[in-house]
Amino acid sequence: MEQQKIDIAIIGECLIELSSNGTLAESSTLNKFFGGDTVTTAITIARLGGSVTYLTKVGNDGFSEFIISSLKKENVDTSLIKTNEEQNGMYIISKSQDKKELLYYKRKTAATKLSVEDISEEYIKKLKLLYSTGVVQSLSASSREMVRESFRIAKENDVLTAYDPNYTSCFMSSSDTKEFLEEIVEYTDIIFLSLKGDAVRLYDMDSVDKIMKHFWDKGVKIVVIKSHIDNGYYTGYHGEVSFTEFYNTSKAIDTTASGDVFNGGFLYAIINGYVPNEATKFASVVSGLQTQNYGAIQAIPYIKAVMENIQQ
């Protein structure tokens, strides 16, 4: 895939996934896959037909070939991925009728070595959009600097930037996550927020109008708030706010990473000329279809299925 054909670049960390359909105590085998918040978003864009590259570092620990070949099979460009001698991050997930277990192993991973040396100003200038999350900033001081500098370059060259703080208490503190967001918000055009997970925990704000105004005043053009309380998405743009219900929630059986899938659908739609509220409707269908099957990445729909459901 030639660089000039790449529309979207995503900075992130690809994790090895080991999964089981039973409890960890009872399972004798684990299935190997891969995942991560930004990886899920990248693959969503690719399955919809978008051109996307993934910028990360993977560890030369036996999993690197698996990670890179898996991304290539999904039509995600891997030309910016570098390898090093660190280990790859990993998570173990199990689901049973009674509970869901999730364990992360993320210390001194390959992606913690991401730095400003891994970015090219000339490459960023040719993009249409750059995306990352607070999870990436939390990896290390150098990855944090890299994300901030990448967004600065993009913003100064009229390349759209999109960001999700994606706060998770598993390995991030709320104070650090808020700090990550505050240092990058001036370079951010599109922000995705969970009402309960981000707005309330980071800013102690549960009013959609106040949240919208807060980020508009900071220069963010498009604010998308995901509200499980209201069962839908609020999209704020040009001083107006619209609401879109979650798609077909009665058929949802697995909501793992549905927010990351929504982000991918939204970014694909924006790049392809959708206005923000229509991009939200499109992404809602993408995310809704993903929740109707098991597996965060395995269940991501392709563009044909999305368009068929939009036309119904």
C-alpha positions as CSV (number, residue, x, y, z in Angstrom):
1,M,0.0,0.0,0.0
2,E,1.7,3.2,-1.1
3,Q,1.9,6.1,1.4
4,Q,0.0,8.6,-0.7
5,K,-3.0,6.2,-0.6
6,I,-3.2,6.2,3.2
7,D,-6.0,8.3,4.6
8,I,-5.8,7.5,8.3
9,A,-2.9,6.8,10.6
10,I,-3.5,5.3,14.1
11,I,-0.9,5.3,16.9
12,G,-1.4,2.4,19.3
13,E,-0.3,-0.8,20.9
14,C,-1.3,-4.3,19.6
15,L,-1.8,-6.8,22.4
16,I,-1.8,-10.6,22.3
17,E,-5.2,-11.9,23.4
18,L,-5.6,-15.3,25.1
19,S,-9.2,-16.2,25.6
20,S,-11.5,-18.8,27.0
21,N,-15.3,-19.4,27.1
22,G,-15.0,-20.7,30.6
23,T,-13.5,-19.5,33.9
24,L,-9.8,-19.2,34.1
25,A,-9.8,-21.7,37.0
26,E,-11.6,-24.3,34.9
27,S,-10.2,-23.7,31.4
28,S,-7.4,-26.1,30.2
29,T,-6.8,-24.3,26.9
30,L,-6.7,-20.6,25.8
31,N,-7.3,-19.4,22.2
32,K,-4.7,-17.1,20.8
33,F,-5.8,-13.9,19.0
34,F,-4.8,-10.2,19.1
35,G,-6.5,-7.0,20.1
36,G,-6.3,-3.6,21.8
37,D,-8.4,-0.4,21.6
38,T,-6.6,1.2,18.7
39,V,-6.2,-2.1,16.8
40,T,-9.9,-2.6,16.9
41,T,-10.5,0.8,15.5
42,A,-8.0,0.3,12.7
43,I,-9.5,-3.0,11.6
44,T,-13.0,-1.5,11.7
45,I,-11.8,1.2,9.2
46,A,-10.1,-1.4,7.0
47,R,-13.1,-3.7,6.9
48,L,-15.3,-0.8,5.8
49,G,-12.9,-0.2,2.9
50,G,-10.8,2.6,4.4
51,S,-7.1,3.0,3.9
52,V,-5.4,2.9,7.3
53,T,-1.9,2.4,8.6
54,Y,-1.0,1.3,12.1
55,L,2.0,2.9,13.9
56,T,3.4,0.9,16.8
57,K,6.3,-1.2,18.0
58,V,6.1,-4.9,18.5
59,G,8.4,-7.1,20.5
60,N,10.6,-9.7,18.9
61,D,9.3,-12.5,21.3
62,G,7.8,-15.0,18.9
63,F,4.5,-13.1,18.5
64,S,5.8,-10.3,16.2
65,E,5.2,-12.2,13.0
66,F,1.8,-13.2,14.2
67,I,0.8,-9.6,14.9
68,I,2.1,-8.2,11.7
69,S,0.7,-10.9,9.4
70,S,-2.7,-10.7,11.1
71,L,-2.8,-7.0,10.5
72,K,-1.8,-7.4,6.9
73,K,-4.6,-10.0,6.4
74,E,-7.0,-7.3,7.6
75,N,-5.7,-4.9,5.0
76,V,-4.1,-2.7,7.6
77,D,-0.9,-1.1,6.4
78,T,2.1,-2.2,8.6
79,S,4.9,-0.2,6.9
80,L,5.4,2.0,10.0
81,I,5.6,-0.9,12.5
82,K,9.0,-1.4,14.0
83,T,10.3,-4.4,16.2
84,N,12.5,-4.3,19.2
85,E,13.7,-6.7,21.9
86,E,11.0,-6.0,24.4
87,Q,8.0,-8.2,25.0
88,N,4.5,-7.7,23.6
89,G,1.7,-6.8,25.9
90,M,-0.9,-9.4,26.6
91,Y,-4.4,-9.8,28.1
92,I,-6.3,-12.8,29.1
93,I,-10.1,-12.7,28.9
94,S,-12.6,-15.3,29.9
95,K,-16.4,-15.3,29.7
96,S,-18.8,-17.6,31.5
97,Q,-22.5,-17.4,32.3
98,D,-21.6,-16.1,35.7
99,K,-18.8,-13.6,35.2
100,K,-16.2,-12.0,32.9
101,E,-12.5,-12.1,33.8
102,L,-9.9,-9.7,32.3
103,L,-6.2,-9.7,33.2
104,Y,-3.6,-7.3,31.6
105,Y,0.2,-7.9,31.4
106,K,1.6,-4.6,30.1
107,R,4.8,-3.8,31.9
108,K,7.9,-2.8,29.8
109,T,6.2,-3.8,26.6
110,A,7.6,-3.0,23.1
111,A,5.2,-0.1,22.5
112,T,6.5,1.7,25.6
113,K,9.5,2.5,23.5
114,L,7.5,4.6,21.0
115,S,9.0,8.0,20.7
116,V,9.1,11.2,18.6
117,E,11.9,9.5,16.5
118,D,9.2,7.1,15.2
119,I,7.2,9.9,13.4
120,S,7.7,11.7,10.2
121,E,6.4,15.2,9.6
122,E,6.3,14.6,5.9
123,Y,4.3,11.5,6.3
124,I,1.8,13.1,8.7
125,K,1.3,16.0,6.2
126,K,0.0,13.6,3.6
127,L,-2.7,12.1,5.8
128,K,-6.4,13.0,6.1
129,L,-6.7,12.0,9.7
130,L,-4.6,11.0,12.7
131,Y,-6.1,9.1,15.7
132,S,-4.9,7.9,19.1
133,T,-6.0,7.3,22.7
134,G,-5.1,8.0,26.3
135,V,-4.2,4.4,26.6
136,V,-1.2,5.0,24.3
137,Q,-0.1,8.1,26.2
138,S,-0.2,6.0,29.4
139,L,2.4,3.6,28.2
140,S,5.5,5.8,28.9
141,A,6.8,9.3,28.9
142,S,8.2,8.9,25.4
143,S,4.9,7.5,23.9
144,R,3.1,10.4,25.6
145,E,5.5,12.9,24.0
146,M,5.1,11.1,20.6
147,V,1.3,11.3,20.6
148,R,1.4,15.0,21.6
149,E,4.0,15.9,19.0
150,S,2.2,13.9,16.2
151,F,-1.1,15.7,17.0
152,R,0.7,19.1,17.0
153,I,2.2,18.4,13.5
154,A,-1.1,17.2,12.2
155,K,-3.0,20.2,13.5
156,E,-0.5,22.7,12.1
157,N,-0.8,21.1,8.7
158,D,-4.6,20.9,8.5
159,V,-4.8,17.2,9.1
160,L,-7.8,16.2,11.1
161,T,-7.1,14.7,14.5
162,A,-9.3,12.5,16.6
163,Y,-8.8,11.3,20.2
164,D,-10.5,9.1,22.8
165,P,-9.2,9.3,26.4
166,N,-10.6,5.7,26.8
167,Y,-10.1,5.8,30.6
168,T,-9.8,2.4,32.2
169,S,-9.1,1.9,35.9
170,C,-7.3,-1.4,35.1
171,F,-4.0,0.4,34.4
172,M,-4.7,4.1,34.2
173,S,-5.4,6.7,36.9
174,S,-8.2,9.3,36.4
175,S,-5.8,12.2,37.2
176,D,-3.2,11.0,34.7
177,T,-5.8,10.4,32.0
178,K,-7.3,13.9,32.5
179,E,-3.7,15.3,32.2
180,F,-3.1,13.4,29.0
181,L,-6.3,14.8,27.5
182,E,-5.6,18.4,28.6
183,E,-2.2,18.5,27.0
184,I,-3.5,17.3,23.7
185,V,-7.0,18.9,23.5
186,E,-5.7,22.1,21.8
187,Y,-4.6,19.9,18.9
188,T,-7.8,17.8,18.7
189,D,-10.6,18.2,16.2
190,I,-12.7,15.2,17.1
191,I,-13.1,13.8,20.6
192,F,-15.0,10.7,21.7
193,L,-16.1,10.5,25.3
194,S,-18.0,8.0,27.4
195,L,-20.5,10.0,29.6
196,K,-19.9,7.8,32.7
197,G,-16.4,6.5,32.0
198,D,-14.8,9.8,30.9
199,A,-16.9,12.9,31.5
200,V,-18.0,12.0,35.0
201,R,-14.8,10.3,36.2
202,L,-12.4,12.8,34.7
203,Y,-14.3,16.0,34.9
204,D,-17.2,15.3,37.3
205,M,-19.6,16.5,34.7
206,D,-22.8,14.6,33.8
207,S,-24.5,17.3,31.8
208,V,-24.2,16.8,28.0
209,D,-24.6,20.5,27.4
210,K,-21.8,21.5,29.8
211,I,-19.5,18.8,28.4
212,M,-20.1,20.0,24.9
213,K,-19.5,23.7,25.8
214,H,-16.4,22.7,27.8
215,F,-14.7,21.1,24.8
216,W,-16.0,23.5,22.2
217,D,-14.5,26.4,24.2
218,K,-11.2,24.5,24.0
219,G,-11.4,24.4,20.2
220,V,-12.6,20.9,19.6
221,K,-14.8,20.9,16.5
222,I,-16.8,17.7,17.0
223,V,-17.7,16.1,20.3
224,V,-19.3,12.7,20.5
225,I,-20.6,11.5,23.8
226,K,-21.6,7.8,24.3
227,S,-24.3,7.5,27.0
228,H,-25.4,4.1,28.2
229,I,-27.8,6.0,30.5
230,D,-29.7,7.4,27.5
231,N,-29.0,4.4,25.3
232,G,-27.3,6.4,22.5
233,Y,-24.9,9.0,21.3
234,Y,-24.8,12.8,21.5
235,T,-23.0,14.5,18.6
236,G,-22.1,18.2,19.0
237,Y,-21.0,20.3,16.0
238,H,-21.2,24.0,15.2
239,G,-23.1,24.7,18.4
240,E,-25.8,22.1,17.8
241,V,-26.3,18.8,19.5
242,S,-28.1,15.8,18.0
243,F,-29.0,12.4,19.5
244,T,-28.7,8.9,17.9
245,E,-30.0,5.8,19.6
246,F,-27.8,2.7,19.9
247,Y,-28.5,0.4,17.0
248,N,-30.7,-2.7,17.5
249,T,-29.7,-3.3,21.2
250,S,-32.2,-6.1,21.6
251,K,-29.9,-8.3,19.5
252,A,-26.7,-7.5,21.4
253,I,-24.9,-10.4,22.9
254,D,-21.3,-9.1,23.4
255,T,-20.4,-5.5,23.7
256,T,-16.7,-5.9,24.1
257,A,-14.8,-3.1,22.4
258,S,-18.0,-1.8,20.8
259,G,-16.9,1.8,21.6
260,D,-13.6,1.3,19.7
261,V,-15.6,-0.1,16.7
262,F,-17.9,2.9,16.8
263,N,-14.9,5.2,16.6
264,G,-13.6,3.3,13.5
265,G,-17.0,3.6,11.8
266,F,-17.3,7.3,12.7
267,L,-13.8,8.1,11.4
268,Y,-14.4,6.2,8.2
269,A,-17.6,8.1,7.6
270,I,-16.1,11.5,8.3
271,I,-13.2,10.9,5.9
272,N,-15.8,9.8,3.3
273,G,-17.8,13.0,3.4
274,Y,-20.5,12.3,6.0
275,V,-21.5,15.3,8.2
276,P,-21.0,14.5,11.9
277,N,-24.6,13.5,12.8
278,E,-24.8,11.2,9.8
279,A,-21.4,9.8,10.7
280,T,-22.8,8.9,14.1
281,K,-25.8,7.1,12.6
282,F,-23.5,5.2,10.3
283,A,-21.1,4.3,13.1
284,S,-24.0,3.3,15.4
285,V,-25.0,0.6,12.8
286,V,-21.4,-0.6,12.5
287,S,-21.0,-0.9,16.3
288,G,-24.5,-2.4,16.7
289,L,-23.8,-5.1,14.2
290,Q,-20.5,-5.9,16.0
291,T,-22.4,-6.5,19.3
292,Q,-24.6,-9.1,17.7
293,N,-21.7,-11.7,17.5
294,Y,-19.0,-12.8,19.9
295,G,-15.4,-11.5,19.8
296,A,-14.2,-7.9,19.7
297,I,-12.5,-8.1,16.4
298,Q,-14.0,-11.3,14.9
299,A,-17.4,-9.7,15.0
300,I,-16.6,-6.4,13.3
301,P,-18.8,-6.2,10.2
302,Y,-17.7,-5.5,6.6
303,I,-19.1,-2.6,4.6
304,K,-21.6,-4.7,2.6
305,A,-23.4,-5.8,5.8
306,V,-23.4,-2.3,7.1
307,M,-24.9,-0.8,4.0
308,E,-27.5,-3.5,3.8
309,N,-28.7,-2.7,7.3
310,I,-28.6,1.0,6.7
311,Q,-30.9,0.6,3.7
312,Q,-33.4,-1.5,5.7
